[in-house]
Amino acid sequence: MDAGIKPVLIVGAGPVGAVCALALQQQGIDAHVLEAQPADARADMRTLALSYGSRLILDRLGVWSALEGVTPITRIHISQRGALGMARLSADEIKVPALGYVLPYATLTAALNQALQDARISVEYGVAVERIESELDHARAHTSAGNTLTASLVVVADGGRGEAAPDPKISRDYDQMAVVCEVQTELPHANQAFERFTPEGPAALLPKDDRYALVWTASNADAERIAALPDAEFLTALYRHFGGRQGQFLSASPRKTFPLKLAYSGSEADARVVRIGNAAQTLHPVAGQGFNIGLRDAWELASRCGDTPVEALGSSAMLAAYARGRRVDVLGGVGFTDFLVRVFSNDIAPLRHARGLGLLALEAFPPLKSFVARRMIFGARG
Ligand SMILES: Cc1cc2nc3c(=O)[nH]c(=O)nc-3n(C[C@H](O)[C@H](O)[C@H](O)COP(=O)(O)OP(=O)(O)OC[C@H]3O[C@@H](n4cnc5c(N)ncnc54)[C@H](O)[C@@H]3O)c2cc1C
């Protein structure tokens, strides 16, 4: 390999890019990472729900034990408003320590950035990639700092927010936004999460420290209105929407909204370039799949690189094999998430009854429960 050509260049040090760099190092491959934001300006208010499968990945990278403020989810209660049918999942039944874990995005990225530093992986903060050019045997990334870096493989992990993001192969605008904030309920959460389907869209309560992280999905117009409600009116509206399973809602932190869409671009890009994480697929958060699929992308790509002779790193054969290996997991997650949003976000009577029967079947039939839970925790290989 030419001394000036890096083996792997990663665009973005979000969770997916950082996990990819750490996993590549475990495979003996040096990655160079470019991150658009400065190192000290990466505080972010998002809350993430990690699956148990993602925990195993972070464990193998030695990052899990460094995470503080992680709240396990040991039970999930699923219901639909105004109709019969409810299902409960528990970690004991699935024989895992937890169904998932809730933690702040900022906590995860801080721990991953520390791990990158401890591993002496070179990361340039405050440098954005503006353009990527592909050749047969390498790709060149032009940066905002006016530099050009050349690598055998450029991994785009920019969350799909780069200027050069392609038009997605599959896309759907759900005309929905998520209103997110933290809420205090009258009853303690006891590590139970709630997923409640309503005709306006799903709402989730995720246990976080001694409170809940709320993800309330509504149409674009309603979400802006709901987010702008004064505290007391917001809490009353939430009680009406969610019901009283956790008693009254006592307080709420400031609300934020974010748009929800499906955008599947796939991993395949130009020669020597691959997309992973949200850059390859952005999903509705209803099933908590998108982020976890992104971590599996990073892990599987690093394993594929490790299994590839150095002279074939980033070759079209390697990238095609990677894309083939990810297809079932990614498209399964995309299809499952899209199905849930579309089948549950309406008030059509036959569908309402079918949903109720589906939930009753899930509740009554342990093998089905185990199948669904393992699919959500481990992906297609569950
Ligand atoms: C506003 C918002 C709110 C969300 N809220 C939730 C939530 O409540 N719960 C949940 O589970 N999921 C949530 N998600 C989804 C979740 O954040 C993503 O699934 C996850 O962050 C994907 O990780 P990633 O590393 O692929 O992308 P990101 O986390 O987006 O990281 C991409 C990184 O690339 C950097 N970057 C971007 N462009 C460039 C460039 N040109 N050059 C160099 N670096 C670049 C960015 O600065 C960033 O650090 C939310 C997403 C968004 C956008």
The ligand as an ORCA input file, in Angstrom:
! r2SCAN-3c Opt
* xyz 0 1
  C     -32.430     15.041     16.169
  C     -32.350     13.557     16.419
  C     -32.895     13.009     17.584
  C     -32.846     11.651     17.818
  N     -33.388     11.148     18.970
  C     -33.316      9.830     19.223
  C     -33.883      9.289     20.404
  O     -34.512     10.005     21.212
  N     -33.730      7.963     20.645
  C     -33.049      7.142     19.758
  O     -32.886      5.937     20.029
  N     -32.525      7.622     18.624
  C     -32.654      8.932     18.338
  N     -32.161      9.420     17.174
  C     -31.472      8.491     16.272
  C     -30.068      8.236     16.765
  O     -29.528      9.450     17.241
  C     -29.261      7.649     15.630
  O     -29.801      6.387     15.289
  C     -27.790      7.474     15.987
  O     -27.266      8.641     16.548
  C     -27.033      7.084     14.723
  O     -25.657      7.137     14.951
  P     -24.677      7.558     13.810
  O     -23.312      7.510     14.436
  O     -24.962      6.805     12.568
  O     -25.053      9.087     13.457
  P     -24.941     10.378     14.357
  O     -25.185     10.074     15.780
  O     -25.808     11.391     13.696
  O     -23.412     10.816     14.222
  C     -22.898     11.329     13.009
  C     -21.606     12.085     13.324
  O     -21.021     12.488     12.096
  C     -20.622     13.838     12.188
  N     -20.659     14.394     10.834
  C     -21.755     14.737     10.104
  N     -21.393     15.174      8.882
  C     -20.024     15.124      8.850
  C     -19.059     15.463      7.861
  N     -19.427     15.942      6.659
  N     -17.736     15.297      8.150
  C     -17.355     14.801      9.353
  N     -18.234     14.473     10.348
  C     -19.559     14.624     10.093
  C     -21.624     14.469     13.120
  O     -21.112     15.652     13.723
  C     -21.853     13.357     14.136
  O     -20.943     13.397     15.206
  C     -32.230     10.776     16.889
  C     -31.684     11.330     15.721
  C     -31.746     12.688     15.468
  C     -31.149     13.253     14.189
*
